[in-house]
């Protein structure tokens, strides 16, 4: 130890994801390491926000007439429109609530479900235009990489899947070939009722993964054999949104203010029953910048401070 010469000890646990083989390292002692960054103060009002209702029509682009039959896609109070700085041939933005509220504990299941429904409508239009693979993501606040603070999802559409979807599907197929069973069925069988089980909403089970990929990560897994967001009905979309809302409220009580989320969806029937529609959500740093560093970016491993069994217990009370 500095100044004493005493030997310091700490416990490091290395865990391997049962599907992908990716590695997570957990060391609780890292919670106490010194930090020199100032905490972020999030503005409550942003009169010039391009996604607020008074600015959205004039600040955001529109879809071409032959894409979806309207300039923008609307579902409830959610609005989808093209991304002005796309990362794919088709890249949509979904402002899932007109309110400029930044506290994650204030998003209702209905708001989130409207955003999911609008995202699915964008996906359907993209499929009809020859882009069948989609990835829905959410970065909330600048700590998670968001450039616009107003809550919004993003949907990337392409002729081939993003790497994480492609590798997840490959892993699911390999598991079926090796075990003659669906990975997701086996995962739910082993985890529902375990110390990592968080709760259940309409159509979805929520668990803390054995080897989390980020802070207090939770996976929401569709209970039935279905690979696509395009195949679920409104009540299942509400079930997905309800789980997300509960996780967000739990995060807030745990002091988490910023999140990253991904919804993993493949075209209907893709994967021959090996792949399952699922969502992953994690907390992000409360300080300036992102909490991904050399271990994650170059080592392709994850370094964390929270054990899934412990934060699953804290989140369980919100179900």
C-alpha positions as CSV (number, residue, x, y, z in Angstrom):
1,X,0.0,0.0,0.0
2,X,1.3,3.6,-0.7
3,X,3.2,5.0,2.2
4,X,3.1,1.8,4.3
5,X,4.8,-0.8,2.2
6,X,2.1,-3.2,3.3
7,X,1.0,-5.9,0.8
8,X,-2.4,-5.2,-0.7
9,X,-4.8,-8.0,-1.7
10,X,-8.0,-8.0,-3.7
11,X,-10.3,-10.6,-5.2
12,X,-10.7,-10.8,-8.9
13,X,-13.2,-13.1,-10.5
14,X,-13.0,-14.0,-14.2
15,X,-16.2,-15.2,-15.8
16,X,-16.9,-16.5,-19.3
17,X,-20.1,-15.9,-21.2
18,X,-21.7,-19.4,-21.8
19,X,-22.7,-18.6,-25.3
20,X,-20.0,-16.4,-26.9
21,X,-17.0,-17.2,-24.7
22,X,-16.3,-13.5,-24.1
23,X,-14.6,-12.7,-20.8
24,X,-15.7,-10.5,-17.9
25,X,-13.4,-9.5,-15.0
26,X,-15.0,-8.4,-11.7
27,X,-13.1,-6.6,-9.0
28,X,-15.2,-4.9,-6.3
29,X,-12.2,-3.0,-5.0
30,X,-12.1,-0.9,-8.1
31,X,-15.1,1.0,-6.8
32,X,-12.7,2.9,-4.5
33,X,-10.1,3.9,-7.1
34,X,-9.4,7.7,-7.3
35,X,-11.1,9.7,-10.0
36,X,-10.2,13.2,-11.1
37,X,-13.1,14.1,-13.4
38,X,-15.9,16.4,-12.3
39,X,-19.4,15.1,-12.1
40,X,-21.7,16.0,-15.0
41,X,-24.5,18.5,-14.5
42,X,-27.3,17.8,-17.0
43,X,-29.4,20.9,-18.1
44,X,-33.1,20.6,-17.3
45,X,-34.2,22.9,-20.2
46,X,-33.0,23.0,-23.7
47,X,-35.1,25.4,-25.7
48,X,-33.1,24.8,-28.9
49,X,-33.4,21.0,-28.7
50,X,-34.0,19.7,-32.2
51,X,-36.2,16.8,-31.0
52,X,-38.6,18.8,-28.9
53,X,-42.0,19.2,-30.5
54,X,-41.7,22.9,-31.2
55,X,-38.5,22.3,-33.2
56,X,-38.8,18.8,-34.6
57,X,-40.6,19.6,-37.8
58,X,-38.1,22.2,-38.8
59,X,-35.0,20.6,-37.4
60,X,-35.2,17.0,-38.6
61,X,-35.2,15.6,-42.1
62,X,-38.0,13.6,-43.7
63,X,-38.3,10.2,-45.4
64,X,-38.6,10.1,-49.2
65,X,-42.2,9.6,-50.4
66,X,-41.6,6.0,-51.6
67,X,-40.1,4.8,-48.3
68,X,-43.0,4.5,-45.9
69,X,-45.8,6.7,-47.4
70,X,-45.3,9.6,-45.0
71,X,-42.6,12.1,-44.2
72,X,-42.2,10.7,-40.7
73,X,-43.4,7.7,-38.8
74,X,-45.6,8.2,-35.8
75,X,-46.8,5.8,-33.1
76,X,-48.6,7.3,-30.2
77,X,-46.4,10.2,-29.2
78,X,-43.2,8.7,-30.7
79,X,-41.8,10.1,-34.0
80,X,-39.3,8.4,-36.3
81,X,-37.3,10.3,-38.9
82,X,-34.0,9.9,-40.8
83,X,-30.7,10.4,-39.0
84,X,-28.8,13.4,-40.4
85,X,-25.5,11.7,-39.7
86,X,-26.1,8.0,-40.6
87,X,-24.0,5.0,-40.0
88,X,-25.8,2.9,-42.6
89,X,-27.7,3.3,-45.8
90,X,-30.9,3.5,-43.7
91,X,-30.5,4.9,-40.2
92,X,-33.6,6.1,-38.3
93,X,-34.0,8.2,-35.1
94,X,-37.0,7.7,-32.8
95,X,-37.9,10.4,-30.4
96,X,-40.0,8.2,-28.2
97,X,-41.5,11.0,-26.0
98,X,-42.1,14.7,-26.8
99,X,-41.1,15.7,-23.3
100,X,-37.6,16.9,-22.7
101,X,-37.2,14.8,-19.5
102,X,-33.8,13.3,-18.9
103,X,-34.4,11.4,-15.7
104,X,-34.5,7.7,-16.5
105,X,-37.0,6.9,-13.7
106,X,-39.7,9.0,-15.4
107,X,-40.1,7.0,-18.6
108,X,-43.4,5.1,-18.6
109,X,-44.0,1.7,-20.3
110,X,-46.4,3.4,-22.8
111,X,-43.8,5.9,-23.9
112,X,-41.1,3.3,-24.4
113,X,-43.7,1.0,-26.1
114,X,-44.5,3.9,-28.5
115,X,-40.8,4.2,-29.3
116,X,-40.5,0.4,-29.9
117,X,-43.6,0.4,-32.1
118,X,-42.3,3.3,-34.2
119,X,-38.9,1.6,-34.5
120,X,-40.6,-1.6,-35.7
121,X,-42.5,0.4,-38.3
122,X,-39.2,1.8,-39.5
123,X,-37.8,-1.7,-39.6
124,X,-40.8,-3.0,-41.6
125,X,-40.4,-0.2,-44.2
126,X,-36.7,-0.8,-44.4
127,X,-37.3,-4.5,-45.0
128,X,-39.8,-3.7,-47.8
129,X,-37.0,-1.5,-49.4
130,X,-34.5,-4.3,-49.4
131,X,-32.8,-3.8,-45.9
132,X,-33.9,-6.7,-43.8
133,X,-31.4,-6.6,-41.0
134,X,-31.9,-4.1,-38.1
135,X,-30.4,-3.1,-34.8
136,X,-32.1,-0.9,-32.3
137,X,-29.9,1.1,-29.9
138,X,-30.2,3.7,-27.2
139,X,-27.5,5.9,-25.7
140,X,-28.9,8.1,-23.0
141,X,-27.0,11.2,-22.1
142,X,-23.5,12.2,-23.2
143,X,-21.8,9.8,-20.7
144,X,-23.2,7.0,-23.0
145,X,-22.2,8.7,-26.2
146,X,-25.4,10.6,-27.0
147,X,-25.0,13.9,-28.9
148,X,-28.6,15.0,-28.4
149,X,-29.9,14.7,-24.8
150,X,-33.6,14.4,-25.7
151,X,-34.5,10.7,-25.2
152,X,-34.4,8.9,-28.5
153,X,-33.7,5.4,-29.9
154,X,-31.7,4.8,-33.1
155,X,-32.3,2.0,-35.6
156,X,-29.7,0.9,-38.1
157,X,-30.9,-1.0,-41.2
158,X,-28.7,-2.9,-43.6
159,X,-28.5,-5.7,-46.1
160,X,-26.4,-7.7,-43.6
161,X,-26.5,-7.8,-39.8
162,X,-24.2,-5.8,-37.5
163,X,-21.3,-7.8,-36.1
164,X,-22.8,-8.5,-32.7
165,X,-26.0,-10.0,-34.3
166,X,-24.0,-12.0,-36.7
167,X,-21.7,-13.5,-34.1
168,X,-24.6,-14.1,-31.7
169,X,-26.4,-16.0,-34.4
170,X,-23.3,-18.0,-35.2
171,X,-22.9,-18.9,-31.5
172,X,-26.6,-19.9,-31.2
173,X,-26.2,-22.2,-34.2
174,X,-23.0,-23.8,-32.8
175,X,-24.8,-24.4,-29.5
176,X,-27.7,-26.1,-31.2
177,X,-25.2,-28.3,-33.2
178,X,-23.3,-29.2,-30.0
179,X,-26.2,-29.6,-27.5
180,X,-29.2,-30.4,-29.8
181,X,-31.1,-27.7,-27.8
182,X,-31.8,-24.0,-28.1
183,X,-29.4,-21.9,-26.0
184,X,-32.1,-19.5,-24.9
185,X,-34.3,-22.3,-23.6
186,X,-31.4,-23.7,-21.6
187,X,-30.5,-20.3,-20.3
188,X,-34.0,-19.6,-19.0
189,X,-34.2,-23.1,-17.5
190,X,-31.0,-22.5,-15.5
191,X,-31.4,-18.8,-14.6
192,X,-35.1,-18.4,-13.8
193,X,-35.1,-18.8,-10.0
194,X,-31.3,-18.4,-9.7
195,X,-29.7,-15.5,-7.7
196,X,-29.4,-13.7,-11.0
197,X,-33.1,-13.8,-11.9
198,X,-34.6,-10.3,-11.8
199,X,-38.3,-10.6,-12.8
200,X,-40.9,-11.2,-15.4
201,X,-43.1,-8.9,-17.5
202,X,-45.6,-9.8,-20.3
203,X,-43.8,-12.2,-22.6
204,X,-40.3,-11.4,-21.2
205,X,-37.9,-12.8,-18.5
206,X,-35.3,-10.5,-17.1
207,X,-32.0,-11.8,-15.8
208,X,-28.6,-10.4,-14.8
209,X,-26.1,-12.3,-17.0
210,X,-23.5,-14.6,-15.5
211,X,-20.8,-12.5,-17.3
212,X,-22.1,-9.0,-17.7
213,X,-20.8,-6.8,-20.5
214,X,-21.3,-3.6,-18.6
215,X,-22.4,-1.9,-15.3
216,X,-25.4,-3.8,-13.8
217,X,-26.3,-5.2,-17.2
218,X,-29.7,-7.0,-17.5
219,X,-31.0,-9.1,-20.4
220,X,-34.7,-9.3,-21.3
221,X,-35.5,-12.5,-23.2
222,X,-38.7,-13.2,-25.1
223,X,-40.2,-16.4,-23.6
224,X,-41.5,-17.8,-26.9
225,X,-39.7,-18.9,-30.0
226,X,-39.5,-15.7,-32.0
227,X,-36.5,-13.9,-33.6
228,X,-37.9,-10.6,-34.7
229,X,-39.3,-7.4,-33.2
230,X,-41.6,-7.4,-36.3
231,X,-43.4,-10.5,-35.0
232,X,-44.5,-9.4,-31.6
233,X,-47.9,-7.8,-30.8
234,X,-48.6,-4.6,-29.0
235,X,-49.1,-6.3,-25.6
236,X,-45.7,-7.9,-25.9
237,X,-44.1,-4.6,-26.9
238,X,-45.7,-3.2,-23.7
239,X,-44.2,-6.2,-21.8
240,X,-40.7,-5.3,-23.2
241,X,-41.2,-1.6,-22.4
242,X,-42.5,-2.4,-18.9
243,X,-39.4,-4.4,-18.1
244,X,-37.1,-1.6,-19.4
245,X,-39.1,1.0,-17.4
246,X,-38.7,-1.1,-14.2
247,X,-35.0,-1.6,-14.8
248,X,-34.6,2.2,-15.3
249,X,-36.4,2.9,-12.1
250,X,-34.2,0.4,-10.3
251,X,-31.1,1.9,-11.8
252,X,-32.1,5.4,-10.6
253,X,-32.4,4.1,-7.0
254,X,-29.0,2.6,-7.4
255,X,-27.6,6.0,-8.5
256,X,-27.3,5.2,-12.2
257,X,-28.4,8.1,-14.4
258,X,-27.2,7.1,-17.9
259,X,-27.8,3.9,-19.9
260,X,-27.0,2.1,-23.1
261,X,-29.4,-0.4,-24.6
262,X,-29.6,-2.7,-27.6
263,X,-32.5,-4.8,-28.9
264,X,-31.3,-7.8,-30.8
265,X,-33.7,-8.7,-33.6
266,X,-33.3,-10.7,-36.8
267,X,-35.7,-11.1,-39.7
268,X,-38.7,-13.3,-39.0
269,X,-37.7,-17.0,-39.0
270,X,-34.0,-16.2,-39.3
271,X,-31.8,-18.6,-37.4
272,X,-34.0,-21.7,-37.8
273,X,-35.2,-21.5,-34.2
274,X,-31.8,-21.0,-32.6
275,X,-32.0,-17.2,-32.1
276,X,-34.4,-15.4,-29.7
277,X,-35.4,-11.8,-29.6
278,X,-33.8,-10.1,-26.6
279,X,-32.7,-6.8,-25.2
280,X,-29.6,-5.9,-23.2
281,X,-29.3,-2.8,-21.1
282,X,-26.5,-1.5,-18.9
283,X,-25.7,1.5,-16.7
284,X,-23.1,4.0,-17.8
285,X,-20.6,6.3,-16.0
286,X,-21.9,9.5,-14.2
287,X,-18.7,11.3,-15.2
288,X,-17.6,13.0,-18.4
289,X,-16.7,10.6,-21.2
290,X,-17.5,6.9,-21.5
291,X,-16.6,4.0,-19.2
292,X,-15.0,1.9,-22.0
293,X,-11.2,1.8,-21.7
294,X,-8.3,-0.2,-23.1
295,X,-9.4,-3.5,-21.6
296,X,-12.7,-3.3,-23.4
297,X,-11.6,-1.7,-26.6
298,X,-8.3,-3.5,-27.2
299,X,-8.5,-6.5,-24.9
300,X,-12.0,-7.4,-25.9
301,X,-12.7,-8.1,-22.3
302,X,-14.8,-6.3,-19.7
303,X,-13.7,-4.9,-16.3
304,X,-16.5,-4.4,-13.8
305,X,-17.1,-3.8,-10.0
306,X,-20.6,-5.2,-9.5
307,X,-21.6,-8.8,-9.1
308,X,-24.8,-9.8,-11.0
309,X,-26.2,-11.8,-8.1
310,X,-26.1,-8.6,-5.9
311,X,-27.6,-6.1,-8.3
312,X,-30.2,-8.6,-9.5
313,X,-31.4,-8.7,-5.9
314,X,-31.6,-4.9,-5.8
315,X,-33.6,-4.7,-9.0
316,X,-35.9,-7.6,-8.1
317,X,-38.0,-5.4,-5.8
318,X,-39.2,-3.4,-8.9
319,X,-40.9,-6.4,-10.4
